[in-house]
Amino acid sequence: MNRRLAALDNVILQIKIHFRLNTLNNCKSLINSTRSPSFLAFDRFPAAQRVTFRYYVGRLAIFDENYVRRHTCNKLIQGAA
């Protein structure tokens, strides 16, 4: 179970690295991997990890000019905090 809980933290760290390296196209596959059935339910992760993940999904949506998705992530972050 601990390994499964660490999975989102690992994804977040990889996304942070891709943002620093400016290789944002690699972030999409990481985000999609969190939607797989083998991934633990999102609400089972600590709130800090959920907020950080949604923050980076929102930032990526801004770069993709997907403002509706960014707005949704912003609402979810405000509700989780």
Beta strands, then each sheet from edge to edge (+ up, - down):
end
